[in-house]
């Protein structure tokens, strides 16, 4: 799982946008699979959207991913190929 370090001075390390606390739906890639976790406390850049997680939150996301077989709710969404015809 990709993790960004907590920004210093509430500025994003990528675009220097303002970072604010939010509750988000986090995308968690883990061992070739991706899960989404609702209601995750995070800091998010208001300019580029980069999420930052406290260490305790990150560890919890890892544990959730390790126990993904226990997840009961599933969602589906459309998936397009990047090179698909747009006509």
N, C-alpha and C positions, 0 to 999 in steps of 0.2 A: 504494500500500500504506500502510495506517495504521500509524504507528509512535509508540509512547509513549516519551518521554524517560526515560533511566535515572533511577530514583528516588533522591532524596537520603536518606541515612541508612537505607536498606533499608525504607522505607515507601512504599506505593502512593500515587501522586499522586491517585487517584480516591477510595479508601475508607480510606486510611491503614493498611491491613492490612500484615502482615509480608511482605516479598518474599524469596524464596529461590531459589537456583540449582537448575535442573532441566534435563532433556533432554526436549523435547516434540515433538509433531507440530504444526508451524506451518501455519496457514491463510494463504495468500498471495494476496490479490486483485491482479490485474495486468491492465490494459487490458481490463476487462470480463469477464475469466475468473478462475477461482479454481483454484489448485493447492495441494496439501498436501505438505509436506516433512517427512520423518521425521528423527528424531535431531538436532534443532536445539538447541544450547545456548542457554538463555534464563534470565531471572529471571522468576518468576511469583508474583503475589500469592496468598497462601494463603487470603485471604478472598473476593476477587471473581474471581480467575483471570486478571487482566490480564497479558499477557506483555510483557516488555521485552527488547530485543535490543541487544547491543553494536554499535557502528558497523560493525565488520568482519563480523559475522554478518548484519546487515541488508544490507550490500552484496552478500554472497554470495547471500542470498535473492533479491535483485533480479536477479543474474546467472542464477541458476537459472530464474527466471520468464522472463527474456528468451530463454532457450534451451529453453523448455518442449517444443518439438517433439522434443527428444532424449530426453524422458522415456519409458521403455518400459513401466513398470508402471502399470496403471490399476486403480482400485477403483470400485465402484458402491455406492450407498446409497439407501435409501428417501427420497423427497422428497415432503412433504405441503404442500398449500396451507394457509395460516393460516386461511382462512375455510371450510375443508372441514367437511362435516357430521360430527358426532361421535356419531351414533346408530347 
